[in-house]
Amino acid sequence: MKALKYISTFLFIGILLYSCGAAPINNSSEVKEEPVVIANDSLEYQIIIIDIGFTAYLNATAFPPGYYSQTYLENRNKIFVTNWNMRVNNPSRFNPNIYENIIDYQSTVDYGYDVNYKLFNYFLFAQRKYNMSLGLGNRRQVR
């Protein structure tokens, strides 16, 4: 009987220790950021941005949609895209890990407000994150 008591006590302690150690660790500081998709379905146009921090920038730092006019965004994006593409085409002079892809932005196409807004804000974000200037002196623009 005494042996049964010890066995049941050890079994209880074993189950207790196992159950405490078996719980998954929830590391809340590890956040997976979803890519930002910039798209205009009617034009079959899409940009996917997977630069870490852009989602947070768009939600917390960028001026809200409607703050800028579409014309303002289009004019700024023309300049930013031109400078960006020039850097993509010069990988020996500019970091090819930052400037990976040409952006096919045509000034004669109406991409809509959302595409222009997110593209513009990505350029502002990239200028701050990578400490660069794509023109217009907007690198330090903050809310």
C-alpha positions as CSV (number, residue, x, y, z in Angstrom):
1,M,0.0,0.0,0.0
2,K,2.9,2.3,0.9
3,A,4.5,1.6,-2.5
4,L,1.3,2.4,-4.3
5,K,1.1,5.8,-2.5
6,Y,4.7,6.7,-3.6
7,I,4.0,5.6,-7.2
8,S,0.8,7.6,-7.4
9,T,2.7,10.7,-5.8
10,F,5.5,10.4,-8.4
11,L,3.0,9.8,-11.2
12,F,1.1,13.0,-10.1
13,I,4.3,15.0,-9.9
14,G,5.4,13.7,-13.2
15,I,2.1,14.6,-14.9
16,L,2.3,18.0,-13.3
17,L,5.8,18.7,-14.5
18,Y,5.1,17.4,-17.9
19,S,2.0,19.5,-18.3
20,C,3.8,22.6,-17.2
21,G,6.7,22.0,-19.6
22,A,4.5,20.9,-22.5
23,A,2.7,24.2,-23.0
24,P,3.8,26.0,-26.2
25,I,5.7,29.2,-25.7
26,N,3.9,32.2,-27.1
27,N,6.5,34.8,-28.1
28,S,4.3,37.9,-28.7
29,S,7.3,40.0,-29.7
30,E,7.6,38.0,-32.9
31,V,5.2,39.5,-35.4
32,K,4.9,38.3,-38.9
33,E,4.1,41.2,-41.2
34,E,1.9,40.6,-44.2
35,P,3.0,42.1,-47.6
36,V,1.2,45.2,-48.7
37,V,-0.4,44.7,-52.1
38,I,-0.9,47.8,-54.3
39,A,-3.3,46.9,-57.1
40,N,-5.8,48.2,-59.6
41,D,-7.8,45.2,-60.8
42,S,-9.3,47.0,-63.7
43,L,-5.8,47.8,-65.1
44,E,-4.4,44.5,-64.1
45,Y,-1.7,46.4,-62.2
46,Q,-0.1,45.1,-59.0
47,I,2.9,45.8,-56.8
48,I,3.7,43.6,-53.8
49,I,5.8,45.2,-51.0
50,I,7.4,42.9,-48.5
51,D,9.7,45.5,-46.9
52,I,9.4,44.9,-43.1
53,G,8.0,47.9,-41.3
54,F,6.0,49.3,-44.2
55,T,2.7,48.1,-42.9
56,A,3.3,49.8,-39.5
57,Y,4.5,52.9,-41.3
58,L,1.3,53.0,-43.4
59,N,-0.9,52.5,-40.4
60,A,0.9,54.8,-37.9
61,T,3.0,57.4,-39.6
62,A,1.6,58.1,-43.1
63,F,-1.0,60.8,-43.5
64,P,-4.4,59.2,-43.9
65,P,-5.9,58.6,-47.4
66,G,-7.5,61.7,-48.7
67,Y,-4.9,64.0,-47.2
68,Y,-3.2,64.4,-50.6
69,S,-4.9,64.9,-53.9
70,Q,-4.5,62.3,-56.6
71,T,-2.8,64.9,-58.8
72,Y,-0.2,65.6,-56.1
73,L,0.5,61.9,-55.6
74,E,0.8,61.3,-59.3
75,N,3.3,64.2,-59.8
76,R,5.5,63.0,-56.9
77,N,5.3,59.4,-58.0
78,K,6.6,60.3,-61.5
79,I,9.7,61.8,-59.9
80,F,10.2,59.1,-57.4
81,V,9.7,56.3,-60.0
82,T,12.2,58.0,-62.4
83,N,14.9,58.2,-59.7
84,W,14.1,54.7,-58.4
85,N,14.4,53.1,-61.9
86,M,17.6,55.0,-62.6
87,R,19.1,53.4,-59.5
88,V,17.8,50.0,-60.5
89,N,19.7,50.4,-63.8
90,N,22.9,51.3,-61.9
91,P,23.6,48.3,-59.6
92,S,27.3,49.1,-59.4
93,R,26.5,52.5,-58.0
94,F,23.4,51.8,-55.9
95,N,22.6,48.9,-53.6
96,P,20.9,46.2,-55.8
97,N,19.4,44.7,-52.6
98,I,17.3,47.8,-52.2
99,Y,16.7,48.7,-55.8
100,E,15.7,45.3,-57.1
101,N,12.9,45.9,-59.6
102,I,12.0,48.4,-62.2
103,I,8.6,50.1,-61.5
104,D,6.6,50.3,-64.7
105,Y,4.7,53.5,-63.9
106,Q,3.3,55.4,-66.9
107,S,2.2,58.9,-66.4
108,T,-0.6,58.6,-69.0
109,V,-2.3,55.8,-67.0
110,D,-4.8,56.6,-64.3
111,Y,-3.9,54.0,-61.6
112,G,-6.4,55.4,-59.2
113,Y,-6.0,57.0,-55.8
114,D,-5.1,53.8,-53.7
115,V,-2.3,52.8,-56.0
116,N,-0.8,56.3,-56.0
117,Y,-1.3,56.7,-52.3
118,K,0.5,53.5,-51.3
119,L,3.3,53.9,-53.8
120,F,3.9,57.4,-52.7
121,N,4.0,56.3,-49.0
122,Y,6.3,53.4,-49.9
123,F,8.8,55.9,-51.3
124,L,8.6,58.1,-48.2
125,F,9.0,55.0,-46.0
126,A,12.0,53.7,-48.1
127,Q,13.7,57.1,-48.0
128,R,13.5,57.1,-44.2
129,K,14.4,53.4,-43.7
130,Y,17.4,53.4,-46.1
131,N,18.5,57.0,-45.4
132,M,18.3,58.0,-49.1
133,S,16.7,60.7,-51.1
134,L,14.7,60.1,-54.3
135,G,14.2,63.8,-54.8
136,L,11.8,66.5,-53.6
137,G,13.2,66.6,-50.1
138,N,10.5,64.4,-48.7
139,R,12.9,62.0,-46.9
140,R,12.1,63.4,-43.4
141,Q,8.4,64.1,-43.9
142,V,6.6,62.9,-40.8
143,R,3.2,63.4,-39.4
